[in-house]
Amino acid sequence: MNKYAVFTGSCQSLSAIQYLQQTNKLACVVLADAEPNPDLMQLQQLLHQAQIPTLQYNQHDDMALIADLDRLGANRGVIYLFRHILKQTLISYFDGSLVNIHPSPLPEYRGPFPLYWQIRNGEQATKLTLHHVTSKVDSGDIAIDIDLTIHPFDTISIVNQKVSQALPHLLNTFCQLEEQENISWREQDTCFEHFAPMLEPQQLAINWCKQPTSEIVNMCRAGNVDVGCATFCLRQEMFQLLQASEVECDIKGVQAGTVIQLSRREGLVIKTLDGAVCLDVIGTQQGLFDGYRFAVLFGLDAGFSLI
């Protein structure tokens, strides 16, 4: 009988773990080797309450983990939100039966932050892709994928939830095909446009003079608030922009980054490279504010420049 070890470090994998447990296919959960954080701590607590065997991954020693996997009868492995690149010794243990779940239409958006970059780039759809694990990250042959939509209002948290809800269907389809010996593995394309790298702090800063309105709006959606919020500077202090909306604007001759409208009804509207954007929700050390309240508290008025 096939028994899976689930490699993860997030509660967002619980739906996959629960599916495998309910279908008697779960051997154990291998937890990421990471500093304690609320997500990982909650996952550990829930697994303990459900009496699910857990193993601790050690980045420097595969042999003890392999011995424990063998003891628990784990002959299959599935990875989701694990954040570690497995060494060849552990990959070889599963003898071709180790798969990874990646939320992008591979080979597009290979890397650790696929959903962030897809939302930031304004993608309207994605795929949940299950593929072989090889020594080259996110590059193994694909078994199956399923389509997911990205609504223009979706934040990264919403899309993460959509992915989590789709995991049981993806795994059920894969397990059925495997039992029927009917999987048609296909190689990934060699040509693609987008990567999904780690985020650098400078990539979160809004550049009013260079970024079009749609890019600013999508930056806010992508970073609200799980990964990294879009930021802007005012009087040498940094603020987070959690939500912004595109505003029609045909004003010419006004520098991008300038406040062009401020009212209770219309909010705080800033000129951009190709139009204007309303700053809907702004994060400060004092709390969250809409644009109008933020402007009043921090002394902004029409004609003020954020640059």
Helices and strands as residue ranges (DSSP letters): E 4-8, G 11-13, H 14-22, E 26-31, H 38-49, E 54-56, H 63-71, E 76-79, H 88-93, E 98-102, H 114-120, E 125-132, E 142-149, H 156-179, G 201-204, H 213-223, E 230-234, E 237-247, E 259-263, E 267-271, E 276-284, E 287-289, H 291-298
